Amino acid sequence: METPKHIAIIMDGNGRWATSKNLSRSEGHREGSIAIDRLMDSAMEFDLKYISLYAFSTENWKRPIAEIKAIFNLLDEFISTRLEKIKKNNIKVLHSGSESKVPLQSMKQIKRAIKETEKNTGIVLNFCLNYGSQDEILNSISLLIHDRISKNKDLTKKIKKEELENFFYTYPIPDVDLMIRTAGEQRISNFLLWQSAYAEIYFTDCLWPDFDKKELKLALDWYAGRTRKFGGLK
């Protein structure tokens, strides 16, 4: 079975899962963090290479302050309680997104996880935190221009695809092969737009807290049945 090298996941449905059980949205997010544990265990079993999780988007700042605080508190808790397991499993942690506005404690935890796993050679777990694809592209263009100016390069020279990608938050992670969105929504919500230009997109009604090995296998089987032509013919 053909296995995708890079899987990106929009983890949707925590709030709806909680509401269906008369729980707080915070409890839904907590259950969602447990689903990440299951995901990584299954990912190792299926020998996956890169997983990007849409942990917090640039648009999520519009949510109630209490919910935002709860999400970042859970992130801190997730890293502090799972980091040893992550290290033991040879997982490498990366972060894609802007550091601006992210609570200092949360950023400190993320950088700690990145530092302590930088030599790991197993699955790459990429937390897309305070991430927005349009923001990423605009930021990359600004950085590219600044780089050319600092090196006295010609600003009018045509920009090559690879040159711009070098300034992406996700660099050097490869393009997305399979994007999964849970909870029945059928949009990609400003997530890895450039990197997903030829991704296969899998939508499932499963709420993220219920996502497990069986659901991942369904997505992988669906992917294996796709014919990827990248604009050409086979």
Protein Blocks (a to p, Z undefined) as FASTA:
>chain_A
ZZdfbdcdddehjlmmmmmnopafklmmmmmmmmmmmmmmmmmmnopabdcddfbcfklm
mpcfklmmmmmmmmmmmmmmmmmmmmmnopacddeddfehpafklmmmmmmmmmmmmmpc
bdcddddehiafklmmmmmmmmmmmmmmmnopafkbccdfklmmmmgmklccdcdfbdcd
ehhiaceehpaklmmmmaccdddfbdfklgcfklmmmmmmmmmmpcceehpaZZ
